C-alpha cells in the first residue's frame, strides 16, 4: 500500500501536519507507576479493542512490540516518525499499533498509556485532526479515560492536561535560518503559546533546516482554537520565509545559485555522505527546486522520504545488515545518487 508521504513530491515550506492525542486509562496507574505486568495487561486490552473489533480498522492496523526489540529496529521506527524517542528508551513493555499507510500510529505505554498520532503531507491539519479524532472515538467506546470535568483529559505531564492535544507543523525554514532572523521569530512566537522543537520532537535538534512548530497550551482552549491559532502563526512564518527567500534571490542571487548548485552536484556525485551532510545538502536543493533555481529533474522520491531514508537505522534496514560508519556513508551516497538517475 502507498504510504501517506508518497502522495505528493511537492510540499514547499510546510512539509507535514501532525496531531498527537495523549490519553490514559482510568483504571491503570499512569505509565511512570505502572508495573511490567500491568503494562502487558494494558497493551493486550488496547490491542484487542482495535485489532479484534469487527470494523475496517482491525484490517488496517498491526501491532509492533518495541520493548525488547533490537536497537536498529527501534531507531528505524523513530526515524520514520512512527514512535517517539521516549518510547525507544522505555524499559518495560511498550509498543505501537501502526496503520498500513503509516498515517496513524498509536503508541502504547509511552509517557501516557496511549498516544494517538496522525500525520498528513503538507499543510493539511484538518485531515490529521479528523483521522486522530476518529481513532480516539473508537477507543473511547471501550475505554474509560482518566478525565476530569473541570480539567479535561488527565495526563502524566501537567503541560498536556486539558485536550491532551499537540498539533504541529514540520516546516522547512532555510532562508530564515541563513539570514539569522529565525531566533527572533522563535522568541516572539513563544510568547503566543507556540513552541519549536527539532526533527524528532522535544529534546532534539533541528536538522536540514526542519523545525516542528506546535502548541504549548492544552488547557483552557478547544481543539479547534488550538489548531486555528497554530494555523495563523504557521502561515505567518511561511510568509516571512518566502519574503526572505525573495530578498536573498534579489540581493544575493549568484551566491544563492552557487550554494544550491554545489549542493546538487555533491548529492549527484559524492561517494560518501554523513547523515548531517546529506540533510544539509537536501535542504539546499529543496529550496532550489521550490524557488525555481534548479531546472533539472527532481529526485524520484519526496523530500520527506529522502530525509527519512538517509537516516542511519533506516539505511541499515534497507540494506539488511549492520554497517560501519564508513559503510553507512558509502551506502547513503549510493542511495542518494540513485534517486537522481533516470
N, C-alpha and C positions, 0 to 999 in steps of 0.2 A: 504494500500500500504506500502511496505517496505521502511523505512526511509534510507537516504543516509548513516547514521552512523551504520546501521545494515548490511552493505555489507560484512564486514570482521572483525574478532575478533583481528587480529594481525596488529598493526601499528608501533611497535618499537619506535624509538626516535622521528620521525616526525609523530605527531598524526593526523594533518589535515592541509589542504591548503585552503586559503581564498582569494578571490578577492572582493574588495569593490570599486564601482564607485560612485563618487559624481557628481550630475547633478542638474541644475536649469533651470526652465522656464525663457525665456527671458522676457515674458510679466508680470510676477508677481514680486513684491519686494522679496528680499531674506527673508528667514524664520524669521529672527530677527525683520524684519519690517512688516511682514505680519499680517493683521488683522484676527480675527476669521472667518469672512465671506469670506475673500479671501482664507483662508486656506481650508474651506469647499468646495469652488468652485474648487480649485486646486486639492483637493483629488478626488472629483467626476469626474473631467476630466481625471485624471490618471487612475482611476478605469474603466472608460468607454473604454479607449483605450485598456486596457489589457483584461478586462472581457467580453466586448461585441463585440470584434473582431471575425471575422469568421475564427479563427485559433485554433489549438490544445491547445494553451496556455490558451485560455479562459476556457477550461475544467480542467486545471491543477492548477489554482490559486484560492484562496479565499481571501476576504478582511477581516481583523480583526481590528476593531477600537481599539485604545489604550487609547486615551483621554477619561476620564470618567469611564474607566474600574476599577474593584476593585483592590486594591494593590497586592493581591496574584496572580491574573491572570497576571498582568503586570510584576511582578517579575519573574513569571514562564517563560514568553516569553523571558525575558532577560537571565535567567539561561540556557535556551535552545539555546542561541546564535542566536535567531531569530531577536531580536531587541537589540538596544544598551542602556546603562544606560541613555544616553542623551534623548532618546525617552520616557523612563519611566517618566522623570521629566517634560516633556512638559506640558504647561498649556493652550494650545489652540488645536483645532482639529488636530489629527495626527493618523496614523495607519500603517498597514503593509499588503502588498499583499504577501501571502505565498504559495509557490508551495507545492503540496500534499506530496512530499517526503522530504520536508523541506530543499532541497539543495539550493533553491533560496528564498531570502526574499527581498522585495522592500519596504524599509521604506519611508513613505511619510510625509514630513514636520518635519524631524529631524533637524540637523544643516543646511542641504541643503534641497531643495524641494524633491529630490529623491536620495536615497542611495540604489543602487543595490548591493546586497551581494550574492556571490556564494561560496559554501563550498564543498570540496571533502575530502574523507578519505585518510590519509597518505600523501606521497609526490606526489601530483597529481595536480600541479599548472596549467598545460596546460588544464586539464579538467575544473577546476574552471574558468579560463580565458575564455575558449570557451563558457561556459554557460552564464557568465555575459555579454560577448560581444554580444551574440545573443539577449539577452533581451534588451540591450542598443540599438541595431539596430532596433528592433521592436518599441520601444518607440520613437526613433528619426524620424521614418517615419511620426509620427503625432505631435511631439512636436518640437518647435523651441527652442533649448537650448541657454542659455546665453554663448556666445562663442566669443573669440577674435582671429583674425588671427595670432597675434604675441604671445599671452599668452596661448591660448588654452581654455579649459573649465574654466569658471569663477565660483568661489565658495565663500561661506560665510567666510571661513578661508583662508588667503593667502597661507598657507602651502599646500593646496590642489589644487591650481591653476595649470593648465597645463593639464596633463592627467586626473586629478581628481581621480587617482587610488592609492589604498593602497593594496599591495599584502602582505600576512602574512602567516607564518607557526606557528602552535602551536607545541612547542617542549617540550619533557619530558627530563629534564636535572638534575636528582637527583645526579649523580656522580660528575658532575662539581660543583653543589651546595654543596655537602657534603665535597668535597676536598678544598673548599674555592677559587677555581680558576675562578668561574663564573664571579665575578665582574671585573676581569682583562679583560676577553673576552668581556664583555658587554661594557666596556670602549673603547676597541680597535675598535669594530665594529661601535660604534657611530661616529668615525672619517671617516667611509666609507659610511655614509649616511643611516645607519640602526639604527632603534630604537627598544627598547624592552619594552613591556608592560605586564601587568598581565593577568589573565584569561579572564576578560571581557573587555579588551582593555584599552584605555587611562584613567589614573587616578585610576586604580585598581591594587590590589596586586597579586603577584604570589601565587597560592595555589597548593599543590600536586606536586611541582617542575615543574609546567607547565608555559611556557613563550611564549608570542606572539612576534615573530621576524618579523619586517616589514620595508618597505622602508620609508625614510623620505622625499626623493626628488621626486617631481611630475612634476617639471618644467624643461625643457631642456633635458629630456630623453623620449624615446618612451616607450610604454608599454612593448615591447619585451626586451629592455635594462634593464628596472626596474626588470623584472622577472628573467632575466639571472643573474644579479648582486645578487639578493636575493638568487637564487638557489645556486650559488657558495658559498656564505657565510654560508647558512644553512647547506650545505654538509660539510663544514669545521668544523662548530660547532658540527655536528653529529659525525664526525670522532674523534674530541677531546673528546667527551663524551664517545665514545667506548674505546678509549685508556685509559682514567681514570678508566673506569669500569674494564678493563683487569688488570690494575695496582693494583686496590683495591683487585680484585679476587686473584692476585698473592701474594700480601703482607699482606692482612688482610682478608683472605678467611673466617676463622671461625667467625670473628667479623661480617662480612657481612652476612654470613649464619644465625647467631643468630638473627641479626636485622630483616632479612626478615621473618624467621620462627616465630618470636614473633609477627610480624605484621599479618602474615597469621592466626596464632592461635587466635589473638584478633578479627579479622574480622569474623572468623568462629563461635566464641562462645560468643562474647560480647553481653550483653543485652541492653546496652546504648552506643550510639556513637554521638559525636558532629560532625558538618559538617567538621570543621578543622581537627579533629582527623581522620575521615573517609578518607578525601583527602590524608593525610599524609600516612596512612596505605595502601591505594590503590596504591599510588605511589611506596611504598616499594615492594608490591607484583608484580606490573607490571615489575619493574626492575628484580625481582626474576624470573619471567617467561621468560623475554627477555634474561636473562643471563644463563638460563638453570639450575638455582639453585633449583627451585620448580619443583618437578616431579609430583605433584598432578594434578588432572584435573583442567582445567581453569574454571573460572566462566562462566555462560551461556550467559552473555551479553558482549559486547565490553567494553574496558576501557573508551571510550568516553561516552557511555551510562551510565556507572557506575558513572562517575564524575558528570553527569547531575542529575541522579536520587537520589543522596544523598543530593542535594541542598534543602534548606528549603521550598521554594514555590512549586517546582515540587513535592516534597514529599507530601505536603498537597493536591495538586491537585490529586495525585494518590489515596490518602486515601479518598478524597472527603469531607473534613471538616477542619476547623481551629483547630490547635493543639497548646498546650502549649509547651514551650521549652523542658520540660522533656518528654512529649509525643512524640515530634518530634524525640528526641534522641532514644527513645524506638522503634518507627516505623522504623527509619533509620537502627538500628541494626537488626531488624527482617527482613527487606528487604535484607540487605547485606547477612545475613545468608542463606536466601532462594536461593541466586544465586550460592551458593556452594553445594547445595544439589542435589543429583542425584536420 
